Amino acid sequence: MSYISLSNDLLVAFAITGLLVLVVLMVVKKQLQADSSEHDLMDELAKKDNFAMGISYASSIFSIILVVSFIAREFDLSQWQESLPHMAIALALALVFIWFGKWIHNRLILRDFNEARAIEKRNVCAALIDTGVLLANSIIVLGLYKWSKATNFNTLLIDIIAFIAIQFIILLHTRWQEKRFAATNQGASMQTYFAYDNTSIGLRFASRMIALSLAIFAALASIQFIAGNFIDNIIMILLNVVVFVALHQITALLVLKLALPKVQNNIEVEQQDNVGIASIELAVHIAIGILLLRLFSL
């Protein structure tokens, strides 16, 4: 009787995954260093104790391990000559999509707030936002990969259009959050408040981004990819994503009303910087996102 469940295939896959994680981490570390040329990354973390930069760097490491381990499941030792190039290409495309998603968020969705500069100034709110955006885009990219597998150029083109369409939905969701924020704060801009290092607002925004991506992953996992049919695939994605996001928002609102019946969440989070209330919102939003994922995944 064998008491150890690890097979040779699994050990090799684990070794390759670990190697890929190290390689990608080195590239990301150099990129982070290049983005903050005036500040040494290790000095900021170890000597200056920049907590915000530590959160941001930790989210990068987590995302790398998440993406690599998800894609590495496709590795087949018996067909390693085909599996290894496929895995490398899929990983490279996934990282490009994630970078593109962050670029869209920084340049378009949150165009009035410079996250990188705020993180250098030890803004924890900015670090939480950066974490939420990075993890959300990672989850969305993995959802697209699981849905289509990107086996050829036509499939990749559908993924690109679908990814842009999903980013548009995220843009609308963010503008809706900003509108609600302005309504309860005398027309103030939510992006302006990010610069004030309000931790609870950053925690709320990050949790909603991650929960939104989980709902989108659930939507993608609940539909079948139709090979060679561009229009039907995009329409299915848009319809399902909108339905799942709406279902998540309505369910989260009802649960929060039951969990905090006499609490004005917006005032507590946005004006009182109540991290406890923001943490409860985080738990509810992400838990419902995971519930949707478990219930509707094929």
VOGU-3710 file (C-alpha; in Angstrom, 3 decimals, decimal comma):
1> msyislsndl> 0,000/0,000/0,000  1,229/3,496/-0,875  0,820/6,070/1,869  2,024/9,014/-0,202  -0,269/10,423/-2,881  2,468/12,196/-4,853  3,300/10,625/-8,225  6,329/11,284/-10,407  4,176/13,416/-12,719  3,031/15,569/-9,812
11> lvafaitgll> 6,559/15,995/-8,481  7,845/17,058/-11,899  4,893/19,434/-12,346  5,569/20,910/-8,895  9,249/21,392/-9,725  8,424/23,081/-13,038  5,830/25,273/-11,322  8,366/26,340/-8,710  10,942/27,127/-11,381  8,444/29,196/-13,380
21> vlvvlmvvkk> 7,410/31,079/-10,250  11,055/31,993/-9,558  11,665/33,122/-13,155  8,503/35,241/-13,320  9,166/36,672/-9,846  12,629/37,819/-10,939  11,131/39,564/-13,981  8,386/41,218/-11,914  10,899/42,298/-9,272  13,043/44,008/-11,914
31> qlqadssehd> 9,957/45,677/-13,373  8,887/46,967/-9,962  12,408/48,243/-9,407  12,340/50,016/-12,775  8,964/51,599/-12,006  10,327/53,078/-8,779  13,818/54,025/-9,927  14,187/56,650/-7,203  13,538/54,128/-4,459  15,239/50,777/-3,973
41> lmdelakkdn> 12,579/48,099/-3,451  14,464/46,179/-0,755  15,402/49,382/1,072  11,762/50,454/1,076  10,681/47,090/2,478  13,446/46,310/4,983  15,099/49,571/5,994  12,281/52,088/5,618  9,520/49,652/6,590  7,203/50,842/3,814
51> famgisyass> 4,116/48,855/4,782  2,188/49,951/1,681  4,901/48,760/-0,679  5,064/45,486/1,227  1,347/44,907/0,639  1,722/45,704/-3,061  4,750/43,423/-3,471  3,024/40,618/-1,561  0,035/40,807/-3,907  2,397/40,501/-6,892
61> ifsiilvvsf> 3,969/37,359/-5,414  0,550/35,884/-4,623  -0,742/36,592/-8,142  2,316/35,018/-9,743  1,964/31,812/-7,737  -1,800/31,729/-8,375  -1,489/32,134/-12,152  1,484/29,791/-12,592  -0,031/27,027/-10,464  -3,387/27,277/-12,276
71> iarefdlsqw> -1,809/27,041/-15,726  0,719/24,377/-14,645  -2,161/21,954/-14,046  -2,211/21,448/-17,827  1,302/19,972/-17,790  1,493/16,355/-18,969  4,806/14,590/-18,320  4,082/11,915/-20,949  3,766/14,659/-23,590  6,168/17,188/-22,118
81> qeslphmaia> 7,509/18,314/-25,519  4,049/19,651/-26,352  2,897/20,571/-22,853  5,894/22,681/-21,855  5,764/25,151/-24,820  1,971/25,380/-24,467  2,287/26,133/-20,753  5,007/28,747/-21,359  2,941/30,525/-24,033  -0,217/30,424/-21,890
91> lalalvfiwf> 1,697/31,862/-18,935  3,230/34,640/-21,045  -0,183/35,558/-22,492  -1,776/35,510/-19,025  0,848/37,919/-17,664  0,393/40,224/-20,671  -3,385/40,249/-20,131  -2,934/41,013/-16,413  -0,526/43,847/-17,202  -2,983/45,174/-19,811
101> gkwihnrlil> -5,813/45,032/-17,268  -3,772/46,999/-14,738  -2,832/49,526/-17,415  -6,519/50,046/-18,297  -7,350/50,480/-14,631  -4,549/52,955/-13,934  -4,947/54,983/-17,124  -8,711/54,931/-17,631  -10,717/53,624/-14,688  -8,740/55,406/-11,940
111> rdfnearaie> -7,113/58,009/-14,162  -7,196/60,717/-11,450  -5,260/58,687/-8,875  -1,591/57,688/-9,155  -1,314/54,433/-7,193  2,451/53,964/-7,646  3,299/57,414/-6,349  0,887/57,043/-3,431  2,413/53,670/-2,480  5,879/55,239/-2,426
121> krnvcaalid> 4,425/57,737/0,061  3,276/54,810/2,275  -0,390/55,146/1,389  -1,947/51,873/2,592  -5,242/52,692/0,860  -3,399/52,814/-2,477  -1,670/49,508/-1,720  -5,014/47,837/-0,987  -6,472/49,204/-4,228  -3,424/47,991/-6,157
131> tgvllansii> -3,814/44,562/-4,550  -7,507/44,358/-5,412  -6,923/45,377/-9,027  -4,039/42,925/-9,504  -5,849/39,952/-7,954  -9,078/40,784/-9,794  -7,366/40,880/-13,173  -5,523/37,641/-12,377  -8,802/35,881/-11,565  -10,494/37,238/-14,693
141> vlglykwska> -7,608/36,120/-16,912  -7,696/32,632/-15,392  -11,460/32,553/-15,979  -10,928/33,360/-19,667  -8,178/30,742/-19,894  -10,401/28,079/-18,351  -13,238/29,069/-20,669  -11,443/29,125/-24,039  -7,925/27,618/-23,580  -6,718/30,041/-26,331
151> tnfntllidi> -5,720/27,240/-28,712  -5,327/29,397/-31,854  -5,316/32,994/-33,096  -9,113/33,163/-33,526  -9,624/31,988/-29,952  -7,045/34,494/-28,716  -8,838/37,283/-30,588  -12,119/36,345/-28,888  -10,329/36,406/-25,525  -8,947/39,884/-26,217
161> iafiaiqfii> -12,355/41,300/-27,170  -13,985/39,543/-24,203  -11,332/40,915/-21,846  -11,881/44,472/-23,110  -15,661/44,041/-22,766  -15,193/42,845/-19,178  -12,959/45,854/-18,443  -15,782/48,080/-19,705  -18,156/46,421/-17,219  -15,585/47,039/-14,452
171> llhtrwqekr> -15,415/50,683/-15,562  -19,199/51,016/-15,265  -19,128/49,324/-11,855  -16,425/51,724/-10,636  -18,309/54,780/-11,918  -21,401/53,501/-10,086  -19,334/53,282/-6,882  -18,066/56,822/-7,441  -21,601/58,096/-7,968  -22,773/56,510/-4,723
181> faatnqgasm> -19,731/57,899/-2,900  -20,423/61,417/-4,172  -24,084/61,143/-3,131  -23,156/60,473/0,511  -20,172/62,858/0,675  -21,561/66,130/-0,717  -20,299/65,499/-4,243  -16,737/64,631/-3,216  -14,593/62,506/-5,534  -13,814/58,977/-4,388
191> qtyfaydnts> -10,477/59,043/-6,215  -9,521/62,217/-4,335  -10,290/60,478/-1,042  -7,916/57,637/-1,971  -5,018/60,086/-1,565  -6,041/60,735/2,064  -4,977/57,189/3,014  -8,402/56,106/4,256  -7,720/52,409/4,897  -11,374/51,372/5,087
201> iglrfasrmi> -12,153/52,876/1,653  -9,195/51,026/0,149  -10,300/47,796/1,813  -13,844/48,235/0,514  -12,685/48,978/-3,038  -10,280/46,003/-3,079  -12,898/43,605/-1,725  -15,437/44,703/-4,335  -12,910/44,323/-7,119  -11,978/40,782/-6,017
211> alslaifaal> -15,636/39,832/-5,484  -16,515/41,241/-8,905  -13,802/39,119/-10,518  -15,076/35,999/-8,732  -18,575/36,655/-10,074  -17,103/37,116/-13,565  -15,122/33,862/-13,193  -18,368/32,111/-12,189  -20,111/33,582/-15,240  -17,335/32,361/-17,547
221> asiqfiagnf> -17,285/28,942/-15,893  -21,035/28,518/-16,393  -20,954/28,808/-20,186  -19,430/26,708/-22,938  -16,972/28,108/-25,454  -18,332/27,864/-29,016  -15,370/27,308/-31,316  -15,335/29,549/-34,369  -18,374/31,602/-33,319  -17,214/35,113/-32,461
231> idniimilln> -20,541/36,923/-32,040  -22,285/34,282/-29,925  -19,308/33,993/-27,564  -19,143/37,740/-26,887  -22,920/38,048/-26,446  -22,960/35,095/-24,018  -20,122/36,593/-21,990  -21,731/40,033/-21,749  -25,146/38,665/-20,775  -23,814/36,198/-18,218
241> vvvfvalhqi> -21,336/38,639/-16,671  -24,022/41,310/-16,244  -26,433/38,795/-14,698  -23,829/37,349/-12,318  -22,553/40,776/-11,255  -26,122/41,955/-10,591  -26,880/38,752/-8,684  -23,766/39,234/-6,570  -24,539/42,897/-5,803  -28,157/42,237/-4,825
251> tallvlklal> -27,232/39,248/-2,631  -24,406/41,154/-0,926  -26,704/44,109/-0,236  -29,333/41,862/1,365  -26,783/40,000/3,502  -25,195/43,249/4,718  -28,632/44,642/5,598  -29,280/41,549/7,719  -25,784/41,467/9,249  -25,640/45,218/10,029
261> pkvqnnieve> -29,303/46,268/10,375  -28,771/49,584/12,229  -25,424/50,609/10,783  -24,966/53,237/8,078  -22,167/51,482/6,220  -21,294/54,325/3,879  -20,843/56,866/6,669  -18,842/54,438/8,821  -16,486/53,430/6,015  -16,167/56,665/4,057
271> qqdnvgiasi> -16,263/59,251/6,838  -15,274/57,411/10,017  -12,596/55,157/8,459  -14,178/52,184/10,228  -11,962/49,246/9,238  -14,185/46,797/11,137  -17,235/47,561/8,989  -15,094/47,471/5,850  -13,780/44,051/6,916  -17,334/42,747/7,316
281> elavhiaigi> -18,156/44,029/3,835  -15,029/42,292/2,513  -16,049/38,980/4,096  -19,584/39,173/2,702  -18,614/40,225/-0,833  -15,848/37,664/-1,272  -17,856/34,850/0,359  -20,772/35,442/-2,034  -18,333/35,545/-4,953  -16,920/32,171/-3,899
291> lllrlfsl> -20,459/30,817/-3,441  -21,364/31,815/-7,014  -18,169/30,211/-8,247  -18,879/26,928/-6,472  -22,541/26,774/-7,466  -22,301/27,693/-11,142  -18,944/26,313/-12,257  -19,294/23,503/-14,794
//
